[in-house]
């Protein structure tokens, strides 16, 4: 398992939307309430990438094709691989674990 990636959480499947909503709740920030149609997002990302290139920027813009592609995927985060390969058995539910993780991160950040 060296070098492999595992999702570690409770056994209930969590959608990307629920994952992000839970992080927002735990961090005390508002959940996104606006939806940009995918074709519009792709167009804007392409325009930003071209603009960045013309400006000679070395880093990718905040809105870029790779991010849009990732955000457009409908992913469910499963722990099946961790359960089968590592014998992982969760002891904390997803929401509580995210609250603990966000609190730890905020404490480290200062």
Secondary structure, 3 states (H helix, E strand, C coil): CCCCCCCCCCCCCEEHHHHHHHHHHHHCCCCCCCCCCHHHHHHHHHHHHHHHHHCCCCCCCCCCHHHHHHHHCCCEECCHHHHHHHCCCCCCCHHHHHHHHHHHHHHHHC
